[in-house]
Amino acid sequence: MEGLWVFRYRRLLVHCICPDSLQGILVELKDLKVLNEEEIQRLQDISYLPSQAEALLAALEGKGKSGVQALQNCIENSCTSLYLRMRHYDPLVLKHLDSVGSINQPPLLTQLEYLWLIEGLTDAQVQEHDFVQLELGQGGRGTLKKLSLEKLLMPLSRVSLPPRLTLTLGVAGAGKSTLVRLFVERWARKELCSNISCVLSLGLWELNAHDRLSAERLVHLCCPRYLVSPPGALLILDGLDELRAPLDFSDSVACTDPQKELTPECLITNILRGNLLADCSVWVTSRPGAAAKIPGGLIDRMTEIPGLGAGEIKVFLKQLLPEPKGIAERVWSHLQAHHTLIALCSVPTLCHIMGVSLGFLLHSQDPPHTTLPRTLTSIFSWFLKAYLGEKEASEQTGSVRRTVANLGKLAFQGLLRKRSVFYESDLKSCGIDTPFPPGSLCARLLPCQHSLTCPGFSFSHLSLQEFLAAAHYHSAAKRAIFDLFADGGMTWPKLGFLNHYKSAVQRTLQGEGVLFTIFLRFLSGLLSPQVQRVLAGCLLGKEEPGGYCGPAADYLQYQLSTERTVSCGAVNLVCCLLELGHTELTSVVEEALKNGTLGGRLNPLGCCALAYLLRASNICAQEANLSQCLSFNLVQRLLPQLQYCTNLRMENNGFQDVVMELLASILRAKDCAIQRISLAENRLSNRGVKALGRALMVNRTLAVLDLHSNNIGPSGAMALAEVLRSNQVLLSLNLQNNQIKSEGAQFLAQSLLANRKLRALNIQKNNIGAEGVESLSGSLKQNQVLQELWLSGNSVGDRGAAALAEALKSNSKLSTLDLQSNSISDRGLSLLTSGLSQNRSLKHLNLRENSIGIEGAQALAESLRRNSTLLHLDLTANLLHDEGMEALARALRENQSLESLHLQWNFLRVASARYLAAALRVNKALRCLDLQENALGDEGAAALSDALKENNTLSALYLQGTMIGASGTQSLANALAVNRSLKTLDLRGNNIGLRGAKALAGALKINNTLQSLNLQENSIVLDGAICLANAVSGNSSLTSLSLQGNHIGQSGAKVISDTIKNSAPHCKVDI
């Protein structure tokens, strides 16, 4: 049966055949007189379809090669769907499709049911290793659009055409080939793309076996039934990166003759250009680097395979490590704690490698006391150990070493020659015999790729090839005389491992060194004593006494010290240091970053370590705080890496405009990932902001920009206003204290008429005056996007308040309005409340530090009776007095929406407390009441306490400096004994004394809802503190107790602290 693929792939036939295909085959074999009526009847009497297929194969085998040949011809020429499904058979795909819609089993390939629709490749995708791309994330992409697999080849609108050339990107292991198999299977089942008449699918690695071939032969290779592509066909070219010769569109010969034989790369180039198979739709899958060779003008649609999300990784690990319980959770927690590892786990194959590695480690050792590895080399070493684990008892150690050594040699040669797919001749040259015994180490690490033409072999992931290549280099470099990178060519002698290690470092830093990025990490990691202990007995050769770890670390640091700008290559050298186990450099910088003491530590080595942390640290992933530590030169050095941060704080660095030119360059870059940047408290003027504005015209990621406390002036405001007219990304702009004046406010107001994205605008302390506010108010009548407007300290006055009132009547989007310190009097507030009465969107209103008196309070109270949307009102430091408070309290009896009310410093006395108490008895909405620095006294406290016995909604009460003594505290304690809603009570700066402390202690023994109690500066002395500490010991709800400034003394403070720490560890005490 030699030469017949049907016989070799009989298992696939049995799994893929369907009743219609089988019936068609039987009819054709009957017409060809290969089978007679009786034989067909016996086959049809078998009810189970796979058994029917097995019986058919057995019957044809009995007729010799001619019978099997007839079956093969039948499948190739008639059963196109069956032929396709056999070529793309994947148990994982079938299992996934069976699980879709199942309640008991989640779908396995959910991430492949849709793709990201992208506009082009980022610089990192073109220039960097796959691992580095994953570590950097989706920089520069902004918000990506999803495209379902069903719509992959369909028009995106009624007026658009379907794409001719579709490109799908994915890093190694992302699932490109699996996606193709899933598509083909669903198309064969008629679940998608019914407009496609025929699918011609080919793994491009298969073309490496051909020196030359024509378009007709290519079509015939995809589907033997055809010599020319039928109308409406789809040609799938899977794995452009696996084509050995790279595409060259600038030097490729144009050809339109489908019968002319060309080199594979020239043939593919002409197909992509549309010179050949022009009537076919073409779908290409590729790793990003190879895809960059295709001119963007030829690509009609570009998509990218999404990685696994956090939830999918967690589910994946649970399926991979079901037993014993807790292992998957431990692995998940470890990966989640390390930003780089969890980023790599977005690739399913890498997630599998890490899960197997860490799971095996926890299985083989005592899980509670096992420290899980952080470095890639350690993880891959345990992965290799896991694959060798079952074999160590049955195979000779020498045999295992030889197998690993041969695989390493093959892997290294593949890296040098840019090959990831190997053929039997490649394996034979490295001493690897085929076919592999089922379950053998080679079969697991170097699986055979399915093909009906020629067998191919590739490592289960590119990183595994790099790991084994590094293992080979590590072994071979100790005895090699010439440069191992010469690939057999003659070079100057190179003796000693360290010289070869330096050669590897230099190779990585060169132009095409990106191929060896992770190889160098693995090579460095193999020098680590911890890794060598794991791999003892697996690799050839032994480490010399003393090892090479120290000298290698010294050489890496020397290389880093010479770096003028921190490139990705320099960051990779820091990764190599960590693989070696050398953590001192990054630890020092990370500690300084946490403590805000980076200033003075950023020498060349420190900058490289910081660049690594910006990429890999969980702290920096949330916010990179680079305040008070940078200069122009340091920004210039770090510039290539700053663009990959998402949240940058660069405050108080003394930056001048020239620095903005640098930052603007990265904000314009395709890879820029910055979403938030704060440049507050620098020395920027309008020139720097103009450079920033030009960058924001093209930037697609920056959502929050903070420039407060610079000096941009009206001209700078005008530059930013121009940006806001067209920018569709910026959501928040802070220009506080920038001297923009009324002229700048007018520019911004004009931009708000066109802007449809900005949600928050802060122009506090800019002296814009009533004129500037009038301009902004006019725009707010039309703008229905802005939600927050911060105007404190701008001399708005009554005239400005009147303008805002008119805006509030028609605006339905503004939710926060800050008018603190704006000289608004009773007249201005009366005008403002006329707008507030009609407004239905405002939720936060800040009127602190104005000149609002009794008449203003009465007008505001009338508005609160009508308004049902305002949630937070701040009237701190006005002139309300008891008469104004009376009006507001009456309004609170009717208003059921206001949740927080701040009345600090308003000359309120006992009468105000009584008015509020009456309101609290009926109000069911107020959650926070702030009465600080008002002379309420004990009587006022007693009135509020009586209300608290009935009120069940107030959760925070602030009574700092309200002249409450022991009597008032006793009243509050009585209320706490029955109240079940209050969670925060602030009594700072009163005079409750020992008696008041004892009263509160008694209440704490009963109350189980209060969470925070502040008793600073209350003269409770040591005895009172002891009473409170004993009460807290039995209280399960209190989590914060402040006793500072109470004359307790150091020894007393220690006693109190120890008591609470031992008996109530949940409660934090400040003494």
N, C-alpha and C positions, 0 to 999 in steps of 0.2 A: 504493500500500500504506500510505498515511498512516493512522495511528491503530492499526495492528496491531502489537502488541509482538512477536509471533512472528517477523516479518520482521526487526525490529531486533535480536532476540536469537537469530538463527539459529545463531550459533557456540555459544551455550550449549546449544541443543537438540542439536546434533551431539555435544557432549561428554557430555551428561547422559543421553541416551536409552539404555535397556536393551532387550534382546530382547523381554521381556514387554510393555513399554510400546509398542514399535513394532508388535508383533503386534496389540495391542488397538486401536491407532490405525487400522491397515489394515482391520481388521474393521468398525470403526465407519464409516470413510470409504466402505467398500463398501456398507454398509447405507444410507448417505445418498446412494448413487449418485454420489459425487464421483469415485471411481475404479472402473474396471471390472476384470474378471477378468484380462485381458491385462496391464493396467498393474501390477496387484498382482503378477502372476507375474514380470514383468521386475524389479520391485524385490526380490522374494524370491530371484531368481537371483544377486543381488549378495551376495558372502560377507562383505565387511568392513562391520561395523555402521555406522561413521560415514559410509561411502560410501553406504550405504542411505538414511541420514537426509538426506544432501545430495541424493540423487536424488529422494527424496520431495518435498523443498522445491522442487526445480526443476520437477517435474511439476505441483505445485499452483500455482506461480507462472504456469505456462503457461496455467492455467485462469482467471487473473485474481484479483481481490480475493476473490471468493466461495470459491475453493478454499483460499486461505490462511486466510480467516475460518473455514471449516469445521474446519481443523486446530487453530486457536486455541481454538474452542469445544470441540473434542474434548479437548484438553489440560486446559482449565479445568474441564470438567464430569466427566471420567472418569479422567484420569491425574493424580490428586492427587500421587502420589509424584514423578512427572516434573516437575510444576509446581513443587513445593517445591525439587527439586534445581536447577532452572533459576534460581529466585529466589536460591538460596544457593550458586550455583556459585563455587568457590574453588579454583584450581589448586594452591595450597599445601596445602589440606586433602586433596585427592585424592593429591598426591604423598606426603603424610605417611602416609595409609592404605596406599598401595602399598608404603611402606618398612617398615611394621610387620612384624616377623618376618624382615626381610631381613638377611642377614649383612653384605653389602657397604655398605649405606647406613643410617646411623642415622636414626631417626624425627625429623622436623623440629619437631613440636609436642608433644613429650613433656610439657612443663610444663602442657599443657591436658588431659591425661588424668586429672588429679585436681584437686580444689579444696580450699582450707582451709575447714573448718567453724568459723565464728566466732559469737560471742554478741552482738556489737553493734559500733557504730562508735566509734572513739576520738575524742577531742576534736580531734586533729590532722586526722583525716579530714574532720571537719565544718567546721573553721575554716581549714585551711591549703591552699595550692596543692599540686597533685599532686607537683611537684618536691620541695617541702619534706617532704611525706609520705614520699617515697622516701629523702630524706636522713636523716630521723629514724628510719626503720626500723619494725619491728613492736613499738613500745613498748606495754607494758601487756597484751599478748596472752598471755604465758606460752607454754606448749607447745601448739601448734595441732594439731588432729586433721585427718587427711586424709580426703577423701571422693571416691571414684572417680566418674567421669562417669556410669558405669552406675547408681550409687546416688543420683544427684542428686535425683531425684524419687520415690525409693522410701522406704518406712518404714525407720527405723533400728533397729527391734526388732520382735519378733513381736507385741507388744501396742500398738505405736504406729500411727498413721494416716499415709498419705502427705500431704505438705504441700500446701495449696491455693496459697499464695503463697510462692514461692521468690525470693530476691533474690541476685544475684551481683554483687559489686563488683569494680572494677578501675580503676586510674588510666588516663589517656589513653594509648593505645598498648599496653595490657596484653594485648589480644587478646580482648575481649568478643565482638565480632562474629564473629571467627574461631571462637571457642568455639561460638557458636550454629550457624555453618555446619557445624562438625565434628559437633555433636550431630544436626543435621538429616540430614546425610549418613549417619551411622551408624544413625539411626532408619530411614531409607529402606532401608538395607541389612539391616534387622531384626537389628541387633547389640545394641540396648539398648531398654529401656522398651517391651516388647511389649504392655504393658497400655494404652498410649496409642493410641486409635483414629485420631486425626487431629492433625496439628500445624498450628496457625494461627500463622504467624510474620510479624512486621511490624517494620520499622525505624521507630522513632517519629518520626524526622525527616520521614518521608513525610506525617505528619499536619499538618505546618506549612503545607501547601498547601491545607488545608481550613479554612474558617471554622467550620463546624459539621458534625457527622455523628452518625449513630446507631450503636448497638451492632450492628445488623443490617448496616449499610454497612461497619462495621469488619471484621466477619467475612467479608463478601463481598470486601472489599479484600484480606484475607489469602488467601482461597481462593474464587474465583468460583463454585465448585460449591455453596457453602453460603450460606444467608441467616441460619440460626441455627446455633449451635455444636452439633455432634453429641455424644452422650454419650461421656465418656472423652476429650474433646479437651484438648489443651495449647495455651494461648495464650502465645506468646513475644513480649514487648515489649522490643525490643532498643534500648538507648541512651536511657534516660530523660533523661539530661542534654542530649540533642539536641532535646528538645521545647522550643520557644521560650518558651512561657508556663509558669512554674513551677507545680507543684502546690500547691494551697491547701486542705488538708483542713478547716480551721476555717471557711472561707467558701464551700465548694462546696455546691451544691444537690443534695440526694439525689434519685435517679431510679431507678425500677425498670422503666420502659417501654423495651424494646429498640428501639422504633421512633422514640422521641423524639430529635430532633437536639439535640446539646449541643456546646459548645466542646470542642476536643480535650482540654484539661487537665481539664475537668469530667467528660468521658467516662471518661478514664483513672482519675480519682479514684473514680468510682462502680464501675468494674470492680475496682479494688484493694480497695475496701470490701466487695465481694461483692454489691452492689445489682444489678449487671448481670453477665451471663454467670457466674452463681453456680455452675453445674455444671462449669465449666472449671477445670482447674489453670492457674495463671498463673506464668510465669517471667519476671522482670524483670532486665535487666542495666543497670548504671549506674555512672558515676563516683561516688565516695563523697559529694561535696557535694550532688548532686541527690537521692541516695537518702535523705539525712537528712530530707527533707520527708515521707517515709512514716512514719506512727506505728508505733513498734516493736510494738505489740500486734497489728497486722495481719499481720506477717511471721511465717510459720511456720518458715522456714529461711533462714539468712543464710550465704552463702559468699563466698569471695574468691579471685580468680585468683592463684596463686603466681607470683612473678617467676622469672626465669632464675637458676639457681645459678651458682657460679663455674665449675664444669665445663661447664655448658651455654653460658655466655658464651664460653668458650675454643673450644668446638667451633663455635659460631656464627661466630666470627671466622675460623676456619680455612676454613669453607665460603664465607664472604664474600670472603676475601682469599687464594685458593689460590696465587697467583703474584705476584711471585717469592717463593721460599722465605725465611722469616725475617721477612717483613713482619707476618704475623698475630701472631707471637710478640713482636715489638717493640711492636705496638699493645697486646697483652694485658699486657705488663710495665708499660707506661706507665699503663694504666687501673688496674691492680692497686695501683700505688704511690699512687693518689689516691682516698681513701675516698669522696668525693662522686661522682666519675665512675663508679666501679665500682658504686655504689648505683644510679645512674641507668641503668646498663647492664642492670639486672635487667628492664627493660622492653624487649621485642624491638625495637620501632621505634626507640627511642633508641640501642640497641646498634647497630642498622643505621646510623643517622646518624653515630655516632662512628666506627664501623669504616670507612665510606665516606670520611669527612672525613680521618681520620688516615692511612688507606691511600693516599688521593690525594696527601696531602702528602708521604709517603715516596716515592711513585712519581715525583713531579714534581721532587723535590730529591735531593741526595746523602744517602741514608739514614744512613750512619755519622755524619755531621756535622749531622744535622737535629735541632733541639730541638723536641720535640712540645709543643703548647700545653696549658695547664691550664685556661684559662677557657672558659666556655660560648660566649661571643661569638666567640672565635677558632675554636673547633671548628665552630660553625655557619657562620662565614664561609668556612672551607675546604670545608664541605659545599656551600654555594652555588657556590663556585668550581668544585667538582668537577662540578656539574650544568651549569655554563656552559662548562666546558672544551672540550667537543666542538663548541660553537656559535660560539665567538669568531671562528673564521676565516671562517665562512659568513654570519654575521649582522652587521649594522652595530652598532657599539657603542651608538649612540643607541637602536636598537631594543631591545637588551638592557636598557638603563637604563629605557626606558619600560615594558617588560614587568614588571621588578622593581618599579618605582614603582607601577604599577597593582595588582599583587598586594599590595604593601604597604598601599595605600589600602584595598583590600578587607579585608585582615587587621585593620587598625586599626579600621575601622568594625565589624567582627565582634566585636572585643574590647569596644568601647564598648557594643554592643547585646547582649552575651553570646551571640553566635552562633558556632557552629563549622561549621555546614552552610549552604551558600549555594545559591541557585537562579539560573537564567539571568538573571532580572531584576536580581539583585544584581550579577552579573558585568558586565552591560551598563552599569549605572550607574557602574561604575569603569573603563569603557573596555576591557573584556576581551571579545573576540568568541568565540562558540562556533559549531560544535564545534571542539575543539583539534586541530591537526594531530598525527598520531601521532608520539611522541618529542619533541614540542616542550617548552619549558621549563614552560609552563602545564600540559601534560598530566602532567608528572612531579611538579611541586610541588603541583598542585591536581587530583588524579585525580577522575574522575566515579564516583559511587557507583551500583552496580547497582540498578535499580528498574524494574519493569514498568509503573509508573504515571507517574512524573515523574523527570527526571534531577536529581541533587543533586551538589554539589561540596564537598569538604572538603580542607584541607591534610593532607599525609601524616602530620603529627603536630601537636598543639596548640602545641608549642614552636616549630615552624617558623612557624606563624601569628604567634606572639608575636615571633619574630625579625624577620620581615618588617614587622610593625606598628611595631616599634621603629625599623627602617630608614626607614619612612615618616615617623614622628614626628621623627626626627633631621633629615630633609631639610626637612619642612614647617615645623618650629619656627623655622627661620632666617629665614623670610619671613612667618610668620603674625602677624596683628595681634591676634586674639582667642584665647581659651583653646581649644585643640584638643579638650579633653575635653568641651566644650559641645555637640559634635556638631551644629554648624550654628546653635546658639542664640546669642543676644546675650549678651555678657559685658563686663566692664570691659576696656579695652585691655590687652594683654600683649605688650610688645615685647622682642625680643632672645631668643636661644636660652637663655641662662642662666635667665631668668624662666620660660620654658616647662619647662626641666629641673626647676627647683624645684617647679613645679606638678605635674609627674609624681611627684616624691618625695612631696609632700604627699598626692596622690591615693592613692598606694600605702599610706601610713600611716593612711588613713581606714578606716572600717568595712568597706566592700566592696573595699578596696584589694588584697585577696588575689588578685583577678583579674589585677592588674598586677605581681605579685611578680617574675616572670621577665622580663616586659616591661621593667621598670626595670633589671634586670641587663644585659639586652641593650642598652638605651639607653645605659647607662654604658659598656659595653664598646665601643660604636661610637665613643666619644671617644678610645679608646686609639690612639696612633700605629701600633702593630703591626697592629691590625685594619684601620685605614684603608689601610695599604699592601697588605694582602691584597685588599681590596675596591675598590681603585682601578680606576675604569672600569666598575664594576658598579652603583654608586649615584649618584643625581643629586646635584649640589652638591659643593663642595669645602670642606675645613676652613679656617677663617681662620688666618692666621699666629699662632703662639703657642698656638692651640687653646683648648679649654674644659676640658681635663683637670684642670689645677690648681685652678681655681675650683670645679669640680664636686666634687673631692675635699675641698676646704675646707668646702663646704656640707654634704657628708655627715658630716664629722667634727663640725661644729657641731651637727647634728641628734643625733648619737650622744652628744655631751657633755651633752645635756639629758635623756637617758633616765634615769628613776628606777628602773625595773625593765627588765631586758633581755628584750624580747619577741622573737618570731620576726621581726617587722618590723625590729627593730634589727639582728638577725643578718643579715637580708637586705641592709641598708645596708652592712654589712661586706663582704658578697659583692660588692656594687656597687663598693666601693673596690678590691677585688682585680681585678674586671673592668676597672677603669680602669688597672690596673697599679700601684696604690699598695699596696705590700706591707709598708711599714715598720712599721705598727702591729701587724699580726699576727706579723711576724718577731720583734720585740722580746719580745712576750708568749710566743711559742712557745719562744724561747731560754731565757727565765726559767723556763718550765714544765719544760723538760728539765733545767735545772741546779738546780731546787728553790729558786729565788730570786724567787718571785712576790710575796712579802711587800713591801708598799709600792708596788707597781706597778699595783694594781687600782683606778685612778680610773675614772670612768664610761666613758672610751674603752677602757681596759684591760679592764674587765668585758665590754664588747661583743665585743672581740677574743677574750677567753677563751671566751665563749659560742660563738663561731664555731668555735674550735678543739675545743671539747668535742664538737661535731657532726662536724667535717670532718677532724680530724687523725688519722692512723693511730696515733699514740702514744696519744691519748686514747681511741681505739676499744678499746685493750687495757686501759688503766688511766688514769684521770684522777686524778693525784696533787695534791690541793689541801691538803696538810698545811702547817701553820705559816704560813698566808697569809690565813685568812679570819676575819671577825668576824660578829657578828649582822647588821649593816647590809649587809655584802657578800653574805651568804647570802640575805638578803631581796631584794637586787638581782638575784642570779643565779638565784633560785629557779625561775622558769618554765622555765629551760633545763637545770637540774640533773636534772630527771626523765627526760631523754632519754639520760643516761649509763648505761652498763651496769655499770661498775666504778668506784666512787668511794672514794678514800682522803681522809679529812678528819681526820687525826690531829693531836694536839698543837696544837689551835687555841684552847684555852681555852674551848671551848663550855660554856655553862651550859644549864639545863633549857629556857629560853625558846627556844633554837635548835631543840630537839627538836620543839617545837610546829610550827615552820616545816617541818622535814624530814618530819614526820608528814603534813603536808598534801599533799606530793607523793607520798609512799608510798601515800596513799589514792587518788590520781588515776588515772583510767582509762588515761592514757597513760604511766604510770610504767614505765620500762624498766630500772630499777636491779636488777641481779642480785646484786651484791656491794657492801657498804658497810662501811668501817672507820671507827669513831668512837673509836678507841683514844686513851688518854692525854689525855682532856679532863676536864671537871669536871662530869660528869653524875651526878645522883642518882636516887633512885627516882621522883621526879616526872617527870623527863624520860623515863625508861624506860616509865612508864605511858602517856605520850602516844604513844611509839613502839609500845607493845603494842596500843593501840587501832587504830593504822594497819595493823599486821600482821594484824589480824583480817580485813581485806578485801583486803590486798595479794596479788597473784598472781604476782609476779616475783622477789622477794628470796629468794635461796637461801643467801647467806653473810652473817652479821652478826657483826662484831668489835667488842666493847665493852671490851676489856681495859684495865686500869689506869684505871678510873673509880671511882665509889663508890656503886654502886646498892644495896648492902646486901640484907638478906633480903626487904624489901618489893619491891625491883626484881626480884629473882629470882622472887617470887611472881607479879608482873605478867607476866613472860615465860613462866612456867610455864602460866598461863592461855592464853596465845597458843598454846603448843605442843600443847595439848589438841585444838585444832581446825585449826591451820594445816597446810596440805598442800603447802607450797612450801619452807619453810626446811630446808636440808640441813646447815648448819654454824653453830654458835653458840659464840662465844668470850667467856667471862666471867672470864677470868684476872684475879686481883688486884682483886676488887671487894667484898671483905668480905661475902660472902653468908652465910658461917658454916654451921653444921650445919642451921639452920632453913631457909635458902635451898636447901640441897642436898635437903632433904626435899620441898620444893615441886617442885623439878625432877624428883625421883624419881617423885612421883605423876603428873606430866605424861607421863613416859616410858611409863607403863602404857597411856595412851590414844594417844600419838603413833605414827604409822606412817610418818613421813617423815625425821626427823632422823637424819643419818648420823654427825656428829661433834659432841662436846660437850667444851669445854675449860673446866675450872673450877680451874686451877692457882692456887696461892697464895691460897686463900680461907679457910683455917683451918676446914675443914668437919669435921675430926677423924674418929675412928672411927665416931661416931654417924651422921654424914652419909654416910660410905661404906657403912655397913650399910643405910641406906635405898636408896641407889643400887643396891647389890648385889641387894636384894630385887626391885627393878624389872627388873634385867637377867635375872632368871630367867624373866620373862615377855616382855620386850621382845626381839624378834628382828629389829630394824631397825638399831639403833645399831652402828656399826662402829668408831668411835674414841672413847676416853675418856681424857682427860688430867687426871691428879690430882696432879701433882708439888707438893711443898711444902704438904701439907695435914695433916701429923701423923697419917697413917693408922695407923701402928703395927702391931703384930702382930695386934691385935683386928680392925682393918680388913682386913688381909691374909687373915685367916681367913674373913671375910664374902665377899671377892672370890673366894676359892677355891671356895666353895659355888656362887657364880654361874657360874664358869667350867665347872663340871661339867655344867650344863644349858644354858648359852648357846651357840648355834651360829652367831652372827653377828659378835661382837666380834673385830676383827682387830688393833687397836692398843690397848695399855694402858700408860700412862705413870705410873710410881710413883716417880719421882726424888725424893730428899730427903724421905723419909717415915718415917724412924726404924724401918725394918723390920729385925729382927734374924734370927739363924739360925732361931729358933723360928717367926717369921712367914713366912719363906721356905719352911720345911719344910711349913707348912700350905698356902701358895700353890701349891707344886709338886704337892700332891695333886690340886688342881684342874687344873693344867696337864697332868698325865699323862693325864687323861681328855678334855681339850679338843681339838677338831679344827678350830678356826677362828682362834685367835690366831696372828698372824704377827710382830708387833712387840711386844717387852717391854722396857721401860726401867726398870732397877733401879739407876741411878746414885746415888751419894752416899747409901747406906744404911749399915747396920752388919752387912753379910753377911760372915761369916767362913768358917772351914774346914767346919764342920758344914753351914752353909747351902749351900756349894758342892757338898758331897757329895750333899745332897738334890736339888739342882738337876740334878746329873749323872745321878742315877738317873731323874729325870723326862725328861731329854733322850734317854735310851735308849728310852723309850716313845713320846715325842712325835715326830710326823713332819710337823707343819705350821709350827712356829715357824721363821721365816726370819732374824730380826734380834734379837740379844740384847745389851743394853748393861749391863755390870757395872762401869763406870768408878767409881773412887774408893770401893772397898770394902776388905775386909781378907782377901783370898783367900789370900795367901802361896803358897809352893810346894806345900804339902800340898793346898790347895783346887784349885790348878791341875792337880795330878796327877789328881784325880778327874774334872775337866772334860775333860782331854785324853783320858782313857780313854773317856769318853762320846762324844767326837768321832770315835773310831775306828768306832763303831757308827752314830752319827747321820749320816744322809745328806740332811738337809734344811736345816740351819742354814747361812745364806749369809754373815752378818756377825757378828763377835764383837768387842766393845770391852772391853779389859782395862786401860785406862790407870789409873795410880796404884793399883796393887794389891799393892805390895811383892813383886813377882816377881823372881826372880834366875835364875842360869844353869840351875838344875834345871828351872824352869818352861819355859825355852826348849827344853830337851831333851825334856820331855814333849810339848810342842806339835809339835816336829819329828817325833817318832815318829808323832803323829796325822796330820800333814800328808802323810806318806808313803802313807797308805791312804785318807784322806778325799778324796772327789771332789765335795763340795758347797760348802765354804767359799770365798767369793770375797774377803772383806775381813777382815783381821786387824789390830787396833789394839793395840799394846803400848807406847804412849808412856809416858815417865816411869817406867819400871821398870829396875832395875839389871841388865840382861842382860849387858853387857860384850862383849868380843871373843869370848869362848867361847860366849856365847849366840848371837851373830850367826853364828858358825861353824856351830853346830848347826842353826839355821834355814836357813842357806845350803845345807847338805848336803841338807835336805829339799826345798828349791826346785829342786834338780837333778832330782828325781824327780816333784815335784808339777806338774800341768799345769792346775790350776783356779784357784788363788789369783791374783787380779788386782790387789789393793791391799794394801800392807804399810806400816804406819806405825810407825816406830822413832825418833821424836823423843825426844831426851833419854834415851837408853838406855845411855849411857857406851860407845859404840862408838868405837874408834880406828882407826888405819891397818890393823892386822891384821884386825880384823873386817870392815872395808870391803873388803879384799882377798878375803876369803871371799865376800862378797856379789857382788863383781865376777866372781869365778869362776862363781858361780851364774848371773848374768845372761848369761854367755857361752853357756849352754846352755838356760836357761829360755825358754819361748815363751808364757807366759801372763801374767806380771806386767806391768801397765800403769802402775801408780803406786807409786813408792818415795819415802818421806819419811824423810830422815835429818837433819832440823833439830836444831840444838843438841847435836851430838856433837863429836868432835874428830878428824876423819878426816885433816886436814892435807894437805900436798902429796902425800905418798905415796898416801894414799887417793884423792885426786883423780885421780892418774895411773892408778891401778888402774881406777877407774870409766871414765875416758876410753878405756882399752883395751877395756873391755867394750862401750862404746857403738859402737865400730867394728865389732863383731860382731853385737850385739843389734839386732833390727829390730821389737821389739814394745813396748818401754817408751815411754810417751807423756809421763809427767810425772815429773820428778826434782827434789826439793827438798833443797838443800844449804846452806840459810841457817845462818850462824853456825857454821862448821866449820873456820875457820883455814886455808883452802886457799890463801890469798894469790894474788898475780897470776899466778905461774907455773902454779899448779894450774888457775886459771881459763882461761888460754891453752890448756892441754892439753885441757880440756873443750870449749872453743870449736872447736878444730881437729877434735875427734872428732865434734861435732855437725854440722860441715860435711859429713861423709860419711854421716850418719845420716838416714834418711827418715821415721822413725816418731816421734821425740821432738818434741813440740809445745810443751812448757813446761819451762823450766829456771830455777830460782831460786837466785841466788848472793849474795843480800843479806847484809850483816854479815860479810864475809870479808876485810876489810882490803885491798881491791883498789885503792882510790883512784879519783878522778874520771877521770884520764887513762886508767888501765887499764880502767875501766868502759866508757869510750867506745870503746876499741880492741876490747874483747870484743863490745860491742853491735854495732859496725859490721861486725865479722867475721861474726857470726851472721846479721845482717840481709842481708848480701851473699851469703853462701854457703848459708844455710839460712833463707830468709824464712818458711818454714812454722812455725818455732820461735819462740815468744815467750820472751824472756829478761828476768828482773828482777834488776838489780844494785844 
